[in-house]
């Protein structure tokens, strides 16, 4: 199957979640199905067979629909070995490779602690499915990990190829951009992204996927060494970890 025949569709769930559906018009894979019903509706609408489920972390809005989907479709489930799950699955750790044969897709597993201690992501030369580690112009809250862990996880993502498409799991981009502009008001790329996202959202279209390149140019959590962010963060120290910790705390209350 050529990459052109692969479709990647966001299935909205809850208030702002996206469940990513990958399909080739016959077979399908879903990522982080927090709710089963919208997935079932999409599969039935397009006559798709659910072959696999990929899980990035254990939060209920990412796994709440898994057991129902297992009962109805018997897909193979993949999930991080660093966390506990109530359903049968193949456990994955850093560096593992998985192949989704029906879609002729393979992914490498990245271990990215911070949002949760066991959070993983799935990456290949074209796509990054990063759960709640990276958002459009933002990053996940630190529910279990430390700022140092999250910063190191984000540094892993900064090394990926610039053209990789980034599929986050929440529609937080517009709010994140407004926060980012408090730190880098003169960032022209960020100003343009604000306009682009506003246009998309006015049409009720998702702001995602992003790209690694776009995040490197507009995401303050990947830009903690920039002079403007250091100054506007008002962090006690100018080292990268101190600045990251401060702007993560600021974003929590923005």
Order of alpha helices (4+ residues) and beta strands (2+ residues): beta-beta-beta-alpha-beta-alpha-alpha-beta-beta-beta-beta-beta-beta-beta-beta-alpha-beta-alpha-alpha-beta-alpha-alpha-alpha
